[in-house]
Amino acid sequence: MSDVVLSIHKNYVRLHRDTGGETEWPLGDELVEIMHDPTGIKAQEFTEALETHASRQTRLDVGLRLYEGLLGGAPPDLWQELQDEADEESPLRVRLDIDSLELAVLPWELMRDRQRALWLNSRVLLRRGRHAGSPGKAEEGNRMGPLRTLIVVCNPRDPDLLADQELAKIGAALTSLPGRIHTEVLDGPSLTELTAELALVRPHVLHFIGHGMRAVAGEQGGLHFNARQPGAGAGAEDRTEKPAAPAWTLGPEEMHRLYDRWTPRLVVLNACRQAHAPAARFAGLIEVCLEQGSAAVVAMQADIESPAAAEFSHVLYEDLARARSIDAALTKVRQHLQMEEPDGPAWALPVLQCGMSDPSEVIRMDFGHTEPELTRLNGSGLFGDLAMFLGRAKERRTGWWDQRGTSRPEQLLAITSAQPASGKTWLAKWCLLTCMLRGDDVTYANLSEYEGGGNEPVTLDWLAVLRALRDACTDQRQPDPVPRAEFAMFNRVVNRGRMGGDIWARRLPASDTDDGGPFLVDVDRHAETRKREIFQAFLSTLRARVQARRRPHLLAIDNAHKIIESDFRTALLPQLLTPVQELRDEFPLRVLAVAPQSWPGFRHLQEVMPGEPVVLTDFQLYDYKRLAREFWERKVHSSTVPQRWTFEGFEQVLDSYAGAFQGSHQAVPVTVYQQMLDVLLGMAGVREAG
């Protein structure tokens, strides 16, 4: 559907269609009076309709007056004709261009005709904007997903902000389609820290959770950082790992400094209500963001209660994960907030200022697959448990983005930990998931599945490892398994090479099916040559696949400590992993090894790895409560817990458990949330049975 621009000029309104043609009509008398009122008193009656104390009828009346002032003088049925041409699959996109600061402050999002509010209509997607050019410095070349988001908590010690609740809601919103959006959180930074993190993460979306400050005479409005709030309790000082940075305000001048390092495509100013605080005004910040090249800004035009702010973020990110355009996503947000609180103003508070002619391009991300294949892969059984993968934001970049900030990670990667059950497998699968969504072939090989039977621990020699990797590649549980026939040549080489003697020397015919026998060392003097040929056959098979499919292949080897250390050092390291690293320019096979730090082979692996391994630890106490709420919200989102239960009951159990760690430097196991929930579910089952 073509765009329509509704522009308000001095005393008249102009409608311009992209398909051609313009129509003009007089601006309503009431709006003309407001435009020529330098005191702003006439506009105040409209803006006060967004206050929580205003009645629903007041908002309805204001919405009708805005509609009458803007469209009342238009040709009869013009607006209805425009709507009749649209549907949800092909919506009418309308840009409201207001060339008057006095009129720009009015709550246009309340505008309604006699039937409904215009901004709640999914067939007509409205946005504000005073220009329609393309962003100047925002990232244009590489749009490959995931959508990178940096969420900045301005006042982490303020309990009234409900930042943890908003973060938990965002996490829950992403459980249905994991891997589509990558989020990182920054708590109460200084301006220097915020600038550095912006340059490191290079987010497409920069999202602020905080309190706003009204601009007063001689000063610019902005966002408060690290301001101690009256409601903050004594325990709040332990919420973060480091002491709070000094208090400061992010105003237009400071925002300019941020853009010296990186230009986000979308900025979200989700400023929540502060008790008895005046409404926040972000006009200066919004102008800076758009002038410096951001494609769009979403900000609140009046105070929004913290619970509503959390709901706003939940629905917004749920829709962005589904690849909805920013204007369509904001319409869904409004519809949700209006259903949650029909008599309240929350649904009309978000303002979308868009600097692009096509809102669908603001944060469009490309992946390596198209729908519905992308969603099918997203729901692959291999990744089914990742909906409950908590934290580890920076580490999640491991598979698709090098920790040093480049877009081309190394060929050899490693994940390790000194603690058991620290989430190594979850992180490895997350790396595979993200790379798969970006278009890579991926294989997950869990060596624990190939140990064999019996009660005694079993370790694998080099040939058993190659066979396990082959079987994993062809396993039908993989998202895109390798056809078994592609390993026929490898099987023939294995059958000849492991036997040695005349069978190998004379290249006698061998079966395409691996006969499963051990490698015979003493049958001839060519054991090392035969071994090398087997490794080369394995690499050649994968090389042929990546060349035919023209896409990289990420192979994750979980529980690598099941490999005999001497075989890893003398065979797998020099014959498999080193060639993978050395041939990176011509052979895009990448290997991710997962093993505990105590495994001797891990030291040998680090000798050939160009980068540092990702080292996981248990959760620290300062993360304990925040992640607990996110865990709970994710469980609620997946309908795992009874609807009558509340987080507060779960929190009491966690508090009693955490008491054992207070005053110590001991970390909290990552499995504790599920363990405590299982206790609650078990207790509830006993009570119901009794």
C-alpha positions in Angstrom: 0.0 0.0 0.0 1.4 3.4 -0.9 2.2 6.0 1.7 0.1 9.0 2.5 1.5 12.2 4.1 -0.7 14.4 6.2 1.1 17.6 6.7 0.0 20.5 8.9 1.0 23.9 7.6 0.0 27.4 8.6 -3.8 27.4 8.7 -4.2 24.4 6.3 -3.7 20.7 5.9 -2.3 19.0 2.8 -2.7 15.3 1.9 -0.1 13.9 -0.5 -0.3 10.4 -2.0 2.8 8.6 -3.2 0.7 7.5 -6.2 0.3 11.1 -7.1 -2.1 13.9 -6.4 -2.5 16.3 -3.5 -5.5 17.6 -1.6 -5.7 20.6 0.7 -8.3 21.9 3.2 -8.4 24.4 6.0 -7.1 23.5 9.5 -9.7 23.6 12.2 -10.2 26.9 14.0 -9.3 25.4 17.4 -6.0 24.1 16.1 -5.3 27.4 14.5 -5.7 29.1 17.8 -3.4 26.7 19.5 -0.8 27.2 16.8 -0.8 30.9 17.4 -0.8 30.7 21.2 2.8 31.3 22.4 1.8 30.7 26.1 0.8 27.1 25.5 -2.3 27.5 27.7 -4.7 26.4 24.9 -2.7 23.2 24.3 -2.7 22.3 28.0 -6.3 21.2 27.9 -5.3 18.6 25.3 -2.1 17.4 26.9 -3.7 17.0 30.3 -5.9 14.3 28.8 -2.9 12.0 29.0 -2.6 12.3 32.8 -3.8 9.4 34.9 -6.3 11.5 36.7 -8.1 12.5 33.5 -11.3 10.6 32.7 -11.9 8.3 29.8 -14.5 10.6 28.5 -12.0 13.5 28.5 -9.7 11.5 26.3 -12.5 10.5 24.0 -13.5 14.2 23.7 -10.0 15.3 23.0 -9.6 12.6 20.4 -12.7 13.7 18.5 -11.6 17.4 18.7 -8.2 16.5 17.2 -9.9 14.5 14.4 -12.3 17.4 13.7 -9.5 19.9 13.6 -7.3 17.9 11.3 -9.8 16.1 9.0 -13.1 17.9 9.6 -12.5 20.2 6.6 -11.4 17.5 4.2 -13.5 16.5 1.2 -16.4 14.2 2.4 -15.6 10.5 2.8 -11.9 11.1 1.9 -10.6 9.4 5.1 -13.0 6.5 4.7 -12.0 6.0 1.1 -8.4 5.8 2.1 -9.2 3.2 4.7 -11.3 1.1 2.4 -8.3 0.5 0.1 -6.3 -1.0 2.9 -6.2 -4.3 4.9 -3.8 -5.8 7.5 -1.7 -7.5 4.8 -1.4 -4.3 2.8 -1.9 -1.5 5.3 -2.2 2.2 4.6 0.8 3.9 6.0 0.3 7.5 7.1 3.0 9.9 8.1 1.8 12.9 10.2 4.0 15.8 9.4 3.5 18.7 11.9 5.4 21.9 11.1 4.5 23.6 14.3 6.0 23.0 17.7 2.8 24.2 19.4 0.8 21.5 17.6 3.5 18.9 17.9 3.0 18.6 21.7 -0.7 17.7 21.3 -1.6 14.0 21.9 -2.4 13.1 18.3 -2.3 9.4 19.3 -5.7 10.0 20.9 -7.3 11.1 17.6 -10.5 9.2 16.8 -13.5 9.3 14.6 -17.0 8.3 15.8 -16.2 4.6 15.5 -12.7 4.1 16.8 -9.3 5.5 17.7 -7.3 5.9 14.5 -4.0 4.8 16.0 -5.5 1.4 17.1 -6.4 0.4 13.5 -4.1 -2.3 12.1 -5.2 -1.4 8.6 -4.0 2.2 8.9 -0.5 2.5 10.4 0.2 6.0 11.6 3.5 7.5 12.6 4.9 11.0 13.2 7.8 12.4 11.2 9.0 15.8 10.0 11.2 14.4 7.2 11.3 11.3 5.2 14.9 10.9 4.2 17.1 7.9 4.7 19.3 7.6 7.9 22.7 9.1 7.4 25.0 7.0 9.5 23.0 4.0 10.7 24.3 0.6 9.7 23.1 -0.1 6.2 25.4 -2.7 4.6 25.2 -5.7 7.0 21.6 -6.4 8.0 22.2 -10.1 8.9 20.4 -11.0 12.1 20.0 -11.3 15.0 18.7 -7.8 15.9 21.2 -6.5 18.4 19.7 -4.6 21.3 21.4 -2.7 24.2 19.1 -2.1 27.1 20.3 0.6 29.5 18.9 0.7 33.0 19.4 4.3 34.1 18.7 3.8 37.8 19.3 0.2 38.8 18.9 1.0 42.5 15.5 2.4 42.1 12.9 -0.3 43.0 10.0 1.9 41.8 11.4 1.7 38.3 10.6 -2.0 38.1 13.5 -2.4 35.7 13.9 -6.1 36.6 10.2 -6.7 35.8 10.6 -5.0 32.4 13.8 -7.0 31.6 12.0 -10.2 32.6 9.1 -9.3 30.3 11.4 -8.7 27.4 13.1 -12.1 28.1 9.8 -13.9 28.2 8.7 -12.2 24.9 11.7 -13.8 23.2 11.1 -17.4 24.3 8.8 -18.3 21.4 11.4 -17.4 18.7 14.8 -17.6 20.4 17.8 -16.3 18.6 16.0 -13.6 16.6 17.0 -10.8 19.0 20.2 -10.5 20.9 19.9 -8.4 24.1 22.5 -7.1 26.4 21.9 -5.0 29.6 23.9 -2.2 31.0 23.2 -1.1 34.6 23.7 2.6 35.7 26.7 3.4 33.5 28.6 6.7 33.4 28.6 8.5 30.1 32.1 7.1 29.3 30.9 3.5 30.1 27.8 3.9 28.0 29.7 5.3 25.1 32.2 2.4 25.3 29.5 -0.2 25.5 27.7 1.3 22.5 30.8 1.0 20.4 31.3 -2.6 21.6 27.8 -4.0 21.1 26.9 -1.8 18.1 23.2 -2.2 18.7 20.5 -1.8 16.2 18.2 -0.9 19.0 19.2 1.3 21.9 16.6 1.0 24.7 16.6 3.2 27.8 14.7 2.2 31.0 14.6 5.3 33.3 13.0 8.5 34.5 12.7 11.6 32.5 13.3 15.2 33.5 11.3 18.1 32.1 13.2 20.8 30.4 13.1 24.0 32.4 14.1 27.5 31.5 17.7 27.6 30.3 18.1 23.8 30.5 17.4 20.8 28.2 15.4 17.8 29.3 16.9 14.4 29.5 17.2 11.1 31.3 18.4 10.8 34.9 21.2 8.3 35.6 22.2 6.9 39.0 19.9 9.2 40.9 19.2 7.8 44.3 15.4 7.4 44.7 13.5 8.0 48.0 12.0 4.5 47.8 15.3 2.7 47.5 15.9 0.4 50.4 19.2 -0.4 52.1 19.5 -3.7 50.4 19.4 -2.0 47.0 23.1 -1.2 47.3 23.9 -4.9 46.7 22.0 -5.0 43.4 25.0 -4.4 41.2 28.6 -5.7 41.2 30.2 -2.3 41.4 29.5 1.0 43.2 27.2 3.3 41.3 28.6 5.9 39.0 27.9 9.5 39.9 24.5 10.9 39.0 24.3 12.6 35.6 21.7 13.4 33.0 21.6 12.3 29.4 20.6 15.4 27.5 21.0 16.5 23.9 24.7 17.3 24.3 25.5 14.0 25.8 23.4 12.2 23.2 25.6 13.8 20.5 28.7 12.2 22.1 27.1 8.8 21.9 26.6 9.1 18.2 30.3 9.8 17.7 30.9 6.1 18.3 27.8 4.3 16.9 24.4 5.1 15.3 21.6 2.8 16.4 18.7 2.4 14.0 16.0 2.6 16.6 16.1 4.4 20.0 13.5 3.6 22.6 13.0 6.1 25.5 10.8 4.1 27.9 10.7 6.6 30.7 8.6 5.3 33.5 6.7 7.3 36.1 8.4 8.8 39.1 6.1 9.5 42.0 4.8 13.1 41.8 7.3 13.9 39.0 6.3 16.1 36.1 5.9 14.6 32.7 9.1 13.9 30.8 9.8 15.8 27.6 12.3 14.3 25.2 11.9 16.6 22.2 15.6 17.6 22.3 16.8 14.0 22.6 14.5 12.8 19.8 15.7 15.6 17.5 19.4 14.6 18.1 18.7 11.0 17.4 17.0 11.6 14.1 19.4 14.3 13.0 22.4 12.1 13.8 21.0 9.3 11.6 18.8 7.0 13.6 15.9 5.8 11.5 13.2 6.1 14.3 12.7 7.0 17.9 9.9 5.7 20.3 9.3 7.9 23.3 6.6 8.5 25.9 4.8 11.8 25.6 3.6 11.7 29.3 4.3 9.7 32.5 3.8 6.0 32.0 3.4 3.8 35.1 6.2 1.2 35.5 3.9 -1.9 35.1 2.5 -0.5 31.8 6.1 0.3 30.7 7.0 -3.4 31.3 4.0 -4.5 29.2 4.9 -2.1 26.5 8.3 -3.7 26.2 7.0 -7.2 26.3 4.6 -6.7 23.4 7.1 -4.6 21.4 9.9 -7.2 21.5 7.5 -10.1 20.9 6.4 -8.4 17.7 9.9 -7.3 16.7 11.0 -11.0 17.0 8.2 -11.8 14.5 9.8 -9.3 12.1 6.9 -6.9 12.2 7.7 -3.4 11.1 8.1 -0.8 13.8 4.8 1.0 13.0 2.9 -2.3 12.9 4.5 -3.4 16.2 3.6 -0.1 17.9 0.0 -0.6 16.8 -0.1 -4.0 18.4 1.4 -2.5 21.5 -1.3 0.1 21.7 -4.0 -2.5 21.2 -2.6 -4.7 24.0 -2.3 -1.7 26.4 -5.8 -0.6 25.6 -7.2 -4.0 26.3 -5.3 -4.3 29.6 -6.5 -0.9 30.8 -9.4 0.4 28.6 -9.9 3.5 30.7 -6.3 4.5 31.1 -4.0 6.6 28.9 -1.1 4.1 28.5 -1.9 3.0 25.0 -1.7 6.5 23.6 1.6 7.4 25.3 4.2 5.9 22.9 5.1 8.3 20.1 6.8 6.9 17.0 9.0 9.5 15.2 10.2 8.0 12.0 12.9 9.4 9.8 12.5 6.9 7.0 10.0 6.9 4.2 9.4 3.2 4.7 9.0 2.2 8.4 9.4 -1.5 7.5 13.1 -0.8 6.8 13.8 0.7 10.2 15.0 -2.5 11.8 14.6 -5.1 9.1 16.9 -8.1 9.6 17.9 -10.7 7.1 18.4 -14.3 8.0 19.7 -17.2 6.1 16.3 -18.7 5.5 12.9 -17.4 4.6 9.5 -18.2 6.2 8.1 -20.6 6.9 11.4 -22.5 6.9 12.9 -20.0 9.4 10.3 -20.7 12.0 10.5 -24.4 11.4 14.2 -24.3 12.1 13.6 -22.0 15.1 11.5 -24.8 16.7 13.9 -27.6 16.0 13.9 -30.2 18.7 17.6 -29.7 19.2 16.9 -26.3 20.6 13.8 -27.0 22.5 15.2 -26.3 26.0 16.8 -22.9 25.0 13.6 -21.1 26.0 14.9 -21.2 29.6 18.5 -20.2 28.8 19.1 -17.3 31.2 21.8 -14.6 31.2 25.2 -15.1 29.5 24.4 -12.1 27.2 28.0 -11.3 26.1 28.9 -15.0 25.8 26.0 -15.7 23.4 27.9 -13.9 20.7 30.5 -16.7 20.7 29.3 -18.6 17.6 28.4 -15.7 15.3 30.3 -12.6 16.5 33.9 -12.6 17.8 34.3 -11.3 21.3 36.7 -8.7 20.0 33.9 -7.1 18.0 34.6 -8.4 14.5 31.9 -9.9 12.4 34.0 -12.9 11.4 34.7 -15.2 14.4 37.5 -17.7 14.5 37.4 -21.2 13.1 38.2 -22.8 16.5 36.0 -21.8 19.5 35.8 -23.2 23.0 33.4 -23.1 25.9 34.6 -24.2 29.3 33.9 -23.9 33.0 35.4 -25.0 36.3 31.9 -25.7 37.7 29.6 -28.5 36.7 26.2 -27.7 35.2 27.2 -24.1 34.4 25.3 -23.9 31.1 28.0 -24.9 28.7 25.7 -27.1 26.6 23.0 -24.4 26.6 25.5 -21.9 25.3 26.9 -24.2 22.7 23.4 -24.9 21.4 22.6 -21.2 21.4 25.7 -20.6 19.2 24.4 -23.3 16.8 20.9 -21.9 16.8 22.1 -18.4 16.0 24.4 -19.5 13.2 21.7 -21.8 11.8 19.3 -18.8 11.6 21.9 -16.8 9.9 22.2 -19.5 7.2 25.0 -21.8 8.3 24.8 -25.6 8.5 25.2 -26.7 12.0 25.8 -30.0 13.8 25.7 -30.8 17.5 27.7 -33.8 18.5 27.4 -34.9 22.1 30.2 -37.4 22.7 28.4 -38.7 25.8 26.0 -40.4 23.5 28.7 -42.4 21.8 30.5 -43.8 24.9 29.0 -47.2 24.5 27.3 -49.3 27.2 28.2 -50.5 30.6 28.5 -48.7 34.0 32.2 -47.8 33.7 33.2 -44.4 32.3 34.3 -44.8 28.7 36.7 -42.6 26.8 36.9 -42.4 23.0 40.0 -42.8 20.8 40.5 -40.7 17.7 38.7 -43.0 15.3 35.7 -43.4 17.6 35.5 -39.6 17.7 35.5 -39.3 13.9 32.8 -41.9 13.8 30.8 -40.0 16.4 31.1 -36.8 14.4 30.0 -38.6 11.2 27.0 -40.1 13.0 26.1 -36.7 14.5 26.2 -35.1 11.0 23.9 -37.6 9.6 21.5 -37.8 12.6 18.0 -37.0 11.5 17.5 -35.0 14.7 19.9 -32.4 13.3 18.1 -29.3 11.8 19.6 -30.2 8.3 21.3 -33.5 8.5 24.0 -34.6 6.0 22.8 -37.4 3.7 24.5 -40.7 4.7 25.6 -41.2 1.2 28.0 -38.2 1.4 30.1 -40.2 3.9 30.4 -43.2 1.6 34.0 -42.3 0.5 35.0 -41.7 4.1 33.6 -45.1 5.1 35.6 -46.8 2.4 38.8 -45.1 3.5 38.1 -46.1 7.1 37.5 -49.7 6.2 40.8 -49.9 4.3 42.9 -47.6 6.5 42.0 -49.2 9.8 42.9 -52.7 8.5 46.2 -51.7 6.8 48.3 -54.3 5.1 47.4 -55.4 1.5 43.9 -54.1 1.8 45.2 -50.6 2.2 48.3 -50.8 0.1 46.6 -52.3 -2.9 43.4 -50.2 -2.5 41.2 -53.2 -2.6 37.4 -52.6 -2.8 35.9 -51.7 0.5 32.3 -51.3 1.6 30.5 -48.0 1.7 29.3 -48.9 5.1 31.7 -48.7 8.1 32.4 -52.2 9.4 33.0 -50.7 12.9 36.3 -52.4 13.7 39.3 -50.8 15.6 42.3 -49.2 14.0 45.1 -51.8 13.7 48.5 -50.2 14.5 50.9 -53.1 14.2 49.9 -54.7 10.9 52.3 -52.6 8.9 54.7 -49.6 9.2 52.3 -47.1 7.6 50.0 -46.5 10.6 50.5 -42.8 10.7 50.0 -42.5 6.9 46.8 -44.5 7.1 45.6 -42.4 10.0 46.3 -39.2 8.1 44.3 -40.4 5.1 41.3 -41.2 7.3 41.4 -37.6 8.7 41.8 -36.2 5.2 38.8 -38.2 4.0 36.7 -36.8 6.8 37.7 -33.2 6.1 37.2 -33.8 2.3 33.6 -34.9 3.0 32.8 -31.8 4.9 34.7 -29.6 2.5 32.7 -31.0 -0.5 29.5 -30.2 1.5 30.3 -26.6 2.3 31.4 -26.0 -1.2 28.3 -27.5 -2.8 26.0 -25.7 -0.4 28.0 -22.5 -0.4 27.5 -21.9 3.3 29.7 -22.4 6.4 29.4 -25.4 8.7 29.6 -25.1 12.5 30.4 -28.4 14.3 30.0 -28.4 18.0 31.7 -31.1 20.0 30.1 -31.3 23.4 31.7 -33.3 26.3 35.0 -33.2 24.5 36.6 -34.5 27.8 35.3 -37.9 26.8 38.2 -38.0 24.3 41.4 -39.9 25.4 43.8 -37.0 26.2 46.8 -38.6 24.3 44.6 -39.2 21.2 43.4 -35.7 21.3 46.9 -34.3 21.6 48.6 -36.5 19.0 45.8 -37.1 16.5 42.7 -34.9 16.6 44.6 -31.7 17.4 47.2 -31.8 14.6 45.0 -33.7 12.0 41.6 -32.2 12.4 41.6 -28.9 14.5 44.8 -27.4 13.2 43.9 -27.9 9.5 40.5 -26.3 10.2 42.2 -23.2 11.6 44.9 -23.0 8.9 42.4 -23.4 6.0 39.9 -20.8 7.2 40.0 -18.8 3.9 39.2 -21.8 1.6 37.3 -24.1 3.9 34.6 -22.6 6.1 34.3 -25.4 8.6 34.3 -24.1 12.2 34.6 -26.3 15.3 33.3 -25.4 18.8 34.7 -27.6 21.6 32.9 -27.8 25.0 34.8 -29.3 27.9 35.6 -28.6 31.6 38.7 -26.7 32.5 40.0 -29.7 34.4 40.4 -31.8 31.2 44.1 -32.0 30.2 43.2 -31.8 26.5 41.8 -28.3 27.0 45.3 -26.9 27.6 46.4 -28.4 24.3 43.5 -26.9 22.5 44.3 -23.4 23.8 47.8 -23.8 22.2 46.3 -23.7 18.7 43.3 -21.4 19.3 43.9 -17.8 18.2 41.4 -16.4 20.6 40.5 -16.9 24.3 37.9 -19.5 25.3 34.6 -18.5 26.8 34.7 -19.3 30.5 31.4 -19.7 32.3 30.9 -19.4 36.0 27.9 -19.8 38.3 25.6 -16.8 38.7 26.8 -14.2 41.1 24.4 -13.1 43.9 23.9 -9.7 42.3 22.3 -11.5 39.3 20.3 -13.9 41.4 17.1 -12.0 41.9 17.0 -10.4 38.4 17.3 -13.7 36.6 14.9 -15.3 39.0 12.2 -13.0 37.9 13.0 -13.6 34.2 12.9 -17.4 34.8 9.5 -17.0 36.4 8.2 -14.8 33.5 9.4 -17.3 31.0 7.7 -20.1 32.9 4.5 -18.1 33.0 4.8 -17.4 29.3 5.1 -21.1 28.6 2.1 -21.9 30.9 4.4 -24.1 33.1 3.2 -22.8 36.4 -0.4 -22.5 37.6 -2.0 -19.1 36.8 -2.9 -18.5 40.5 0.7 -18.6 41.5 2.7 -15.4 41.9 6.4 -14.5 41.7 6.3 -13.4 45.3 5.7 -17.0 46.5 8.6 -18.3 44.3 10.7 -15.4 45.6 10.3 -16.4 49.2 11.7 -19.9 48.5 14.6 -18.4 46.6 15.3 -15.9 49.4 15.6 -18.7 51.9 17.9 -20.6 49.6 20.0 -17.5 48.9 20.5 -16.9 52.7 23.1 -19.6 52.6 25.2 -17.5 50.3 24.9 -14.1 51.9 28.2 -12.7 53.1 30.2 -15.1 51.0 31.8 -15.0 47.6 30.1 -18.3 46.6 28.2 -18.3 43.3 24.7 -19.6 42.8 24.3 -22.7 40.6 22.5 -22.0 37.3 20.2 -24.9 38.0 18.8 -23.5 41.2 15.7 -21.9 39.7 14.4 -25.1 38.2 15.3 -27.0 41.4 13.3 -24.6 43.5 10.4 -24.6 41.1 10.4 -28.4 41.1 10.2 -28.3 44.9 7.2 -26.0 44.8 5.4 -28.1 42.1 6.1 -31.2 44.1 4.7 -29.7 47.3 1.6 -28.5 45.4 1.1 -32.0 44.0 1.3 -33.5 47.4 -1.2 -31.1 48.8 -3.6 -31.7 45.9 -3.2 -35.5 46.3 -3.9 -35.2 50.0 
